């Protein structure tokens, strides 16, 4: 039986596995809908944990905290894909959890993820499992250089990735991933020459209803997304192809919740699948200010099996810029005054206690009549931000 979140005997509680910035913004959307939020994380006072009395700070590997968290929650979702599916299956014996453990088994291992997408007829790079150094040599011989080596699990923001530019780099890359005390399974992918990196957010509820957001362009530096332009400055036909591929990807993994699908636009206008994130995503931050329903609210609607809200933009254009740490130390910026003076700009700070170089500490979103205008406003605001 599907519970109703608006006619429960007790206030409906959304359980969040993880307490980072994505959980914080999901929690904010949940409170607007009149829900309670429970958060479990490894450590107290996480960005989302600070927002609720139902904080379980010993993490999901602690049996007592996990039991309390499950007991406090009506429906459970996650903010990252790094939780062992075995834990999700244990949770699913007592509570509805989305994405489901089966979906997570299809996406958590990037090799399995690519196999699932290829079997669904989705265009991907060439890829292969890598078990020996000779496998790397063979992949380079078959698919050319450069190619990319990735850890199959737990990689994000470029962590766990390496580009092999020539055969003389194979020994170094092999030692990096497999030469230590804790080697991790790896895979190889052929290098895609692209003109733009694209992303589409897709919400899907338990009835299979969909909300598909505009295709956006993401701009990376050092494998970290620093800028999102919405909508992507590409032709309408490419927009629709990207959105159709994103829907196909989510349906291939029987996804429920919010999913971020990343793609490459090649020099000959092919769209090639890159990766899927089974959760709200960095490339969807802009939806809070720019769309009728944010990715965070639609994530909640999807896992609670509510009707989905409109994913259409309510402004002509938007730009999002990540605020990355530039130093170590306190997580509070030195000044935001000049940033707050810029018209059409909204600031989000995540409340992280410690700043590290390259760490995502917040973001800003600017809206405008054109992508160029929004991007210019975002950069003006960024110039006024001081760590």
N, C-alpha and C positions, 0 to 999 in steps of 0.2 A: 504493500500500500504506500502510495506517495504522500508524505505528510504535507499539510498546508502550513505555510509559514505565517498566515494571517488569521488562523483560527486554532492555535495550539492551546493545550491546557496550561502550558508554561511558555514564557517568552522563547521564541525560536533562537537557537544559538548556532552560528556558523563556526566550525572549527577550522583553524588555519595551521597547517603543518609548515612551520617556518615563520620567522618574525621580522624579516627585513623590510626594505622599502616597498616591495610589491605587496606584501601582507599589510603594511600600514595603509596604503592607498585602497586596498580591498576592504579593510576594516572601516575606513572613512565612508566608503560607499554603503557598507552594511548598516552603519549607524543611521545614515539618511533614510534607509528603508525600514528603520525601527527594529533592527535585529540586535541581538547580543553577539559578542565575538569571544571565542576562546583561542588562545595562542600557545603553541608549544615550540620551544626553541632551546638550543644549547646555550644558556646564559640568560641572566635577568636583564630587564630594561632594554630589550631590543626595540627597534622603532615601533613595531606593532604591539609588543608586550607591554610597553608603557601606557597603552591606550585602554587596557582592560584589567579588571580585577581577576579575570580568569586566565592568569598567566602561569604556565607550567615551565619553569626555567631549567629543569634538569634534562630536558630533551627527550626525544622519542626512543632513545636507547635505555632509558630508565623505566623499569616496568611499572613502578608506582605512579610516576608522572604520566606515563602513557595511558594507564588505566583511568586516572582522574580526568585527563583530557578527553578521552573517548566518552566517558560518562557525562561530561559537561556539554557535549556537542550533539546536535541533531543531524547535521550533514557536515562532512569533512572534505576539505580540498587542500591543495598544496601550493606553495609559492616557488618551489624549485623541484627539479627532476632528479635530485640526488638521493632521495630516500629509497632504501632497499624495497623492492616490490614485495618481499616476504613480510615486511612490516605492514605494508599497505594491505596485504591479504589478511593479516591478523586483525587489522582495524575493520576490514570489510566484513568480517564475521559478525561484528556487532553494530556497525553503522554503515550507512551509505557513504562511499568515498569516491570522489571524482577529481581527476580522471581515474578510471578503474585500474586495478593492478594489471589487468590484461593489456590495457592501452599503454601503461608505463613499461611493460615488458617489450612492447613493440618499438618504443622510442628511446628508452634510456641508453641502450647499447647502440651506438651510431652505425655500426655495421648492420645490425638487425634492422634499424630504421631505414637505411638505404635499400636493403633487400625488400622490405615491405613496400616501399614506394615504387621500386622498379617493377615488382610483381603487379602493382596497380596500374602500370602503364605510364608512370610519371617519369619525365626526362631527368636523369641524374648524370653527374660526372661518372667516369669509369672508377671502379673501386675494387679493393680486395683486402681480405684479411692478411695480416703479416705475422707469421710465426717465427721466421728465421731471418737472418741478415740476407741470405740468398733470395728471399722473397722480395726484399727491397730492390736488389739488383735486377731481378726478373721484371718487377713492375716498371722500373725506369726503362728497361730495354723494350718493354711492350708498349708503353704509353708516353715515353719521352720525358724530358725535363723542361721546366721544373715540375715537381709533383708535391703533394702535401701529405704529411704523416700526422695522424691524430690518435690520441688515446680514445678508446672506444667508449669510455664512461668518464663522467665527472669533469669534463673539460668545459670551460666557459671563458668568454672574453679573450680568447686566444690562448689561455692557459691549456697546455696539453697539445698544442699545434706546433709544427715545424715545417718549413719549406725546404725541400731538397732541390738545389739548383743544378747540381752536377754529381756525377758518380763518386767523386772524391769526398763528398760530404756524407755518404751513407754510413761510414764507420762512426762519425761523430754523432749523427742522429740516433743510430742504434744504441750507442752508449748512453745517450741522454735518457732514452725511454726504458731501455732494457738492462742497463749495466749496473744499476743500483741494487739496494737490498729489497726494494719493493717494486719489481717490474710490473707494468700494467699492460693488458692487451692493447694492441695498436692495429690501425688499418691505414691504407694508403688510398689517396684519391688523386685523379688526374687534375691538373691545374686548369681552371676555367679563365680564359681571357674575357673580361667583361667591361662594359661601359658604365653600368650602374649596378649597385646592389639594391634590391627591392625587398619589401616585406608587406604582408597582408595579415591583419588580425581577423580571426574567424571565431565567433561564438556558436556553440551547438548545444541545445538542451537535450534532455532524455527522450523527447519525442522526435528528435531529428530535425527540429526547426533551426534555421540558420540566421545569423546576422553577420554580414560580410562588410568589413570596413574598406575604405579606399586603399588602393595600393600606394605605398609611400616609398621614397628613396631614403636609404640609410647611408651615412658617410662614416667610415671607420678610420681610426688612427690607432696603430699598434694593436689591431684586432679588437678594439673597444669602440662601440658605437658612440660617436660624439654628437651627431646631428641627424635629425629626421626632418624631411621636407614632405608636407602633405597638402595636396596630393602630389605624387611623384610627377616631375615634369617630363612626362612621356605621352605618346599618342593614346587616344581613348581605346583603340583596339588592343594595345599592349596592356593597358590597365585591366581590361576585361579578361584577357588571357591569364594574367597573373592572379586575378581574383578567382577565376575558374580553377586554376591549378591549386590554389590554397584550399578551396573547398574539397577538391579531390583528395588532397593530403589528409585533411581532418577526417574525412569519411573512411579513408583507408585504414586508419588506426581506431575507428569507432570512437572518436573523441567526444567527450562531454565536458564542457567548460569553455575556457578561452584558450586559443592556440595562436602562437605567432609563427608564421611560415616565412622563412627567408629564402630568397631566390637571387639568381644572377641574370642580368640582361646582357646577352653576348653582342659582339660586334656585328653579327648577322641577324640580330633581332630574335634570336631564340631565347626562351625563358627556361632556365635550368634550376632544378630544385637544389637547395643547399641543406637546410636543417629545419626542424620543427621544434618549438618550445611548447610544452604542454601546460601552459599557464599564461597569465598576463605577461606582457613583454615590454622591454625597453622601447621598442618601436611604436608602442601604442600609448605612451604617456600623453601625447598630444590630444588624445580623445577626451580628456577631462574638460578642457576648455573648448575644443573645436567641434565635437560631435554631439548629437542630441542625447546619446547614451554613452557613457564612458566604457572603456573596456572592462573596468573593474566592476561597474554595476552589472554589465551583461554577463560577466563571469559568475557573479552571484545568482543572477536570474537563471543562468544555464544549469548550474549544479543544483539549484532549488526547483528546477523544472517549471519555472515561471515563463510567461510569454516574454520574448526577447524585445528589447527596445531598439529603436531605429539607430543604425550605424552610420547614417548620412551625416555629412558635415553641416554645421549650422553657420559656418563662416566660409568665405571663399577659399582661404588658405591658412596654413599654420606652419610654424617651424619650432622644433624642440632642440635644445642644446643641453647635453649632460654637463653637470658641474662636477668635475673631477678634482680630487685632492691634489694639491701642488706641494704639500709639505707633510711632515709627520707632526703629531701633536693633537691639540684640542680640536674637536669637530665643529666648533662654532666659528663661523667666518668672522673676519675682522670688521667688514662693513658691507651692508647691502643697500645703503641709502640711495646711492646714485642709480642702482638697478631699479629700485622701486619707483623712480621718477619717470621711467620710460613708458609711454602710452602703449596699451595693448599687450603688456607683458605680465605673466603670472609666475611667481617664484614658488618652488616647492623645495623645502629643506627636509632631509630625512631624519634628522635627530640622532645621527650616529655619534657615539661618544668620542671616537678617535678618528682622526684624519690620517690617511696614508696617500702617498703619491700614486695617482691613478685610480684611487677608490671613488666609487660613485657616491657623492655626498648629497646630491640634489639635482634638480633640473629646472629649467625655465622654458616656458612656452610662450611664443608670440603669435598673434593672429594678425591678419591683414587682408587686403583686397587681392593680393597676388602673393605667390610664393616668394618672389624677390623682396617684396615689402616686408613680409613676415620675417624672412631671414635677416634682413637689414636691422629690423627692430631687435631681434634676438641677439645679434652681435653687438648692437649699441648697449643693450643691457648687460651683456657679458663683460664689456669693457668697464662697467661700473661695479663689478663684483670683486671683492678683495678678500683673499683668505688670510 
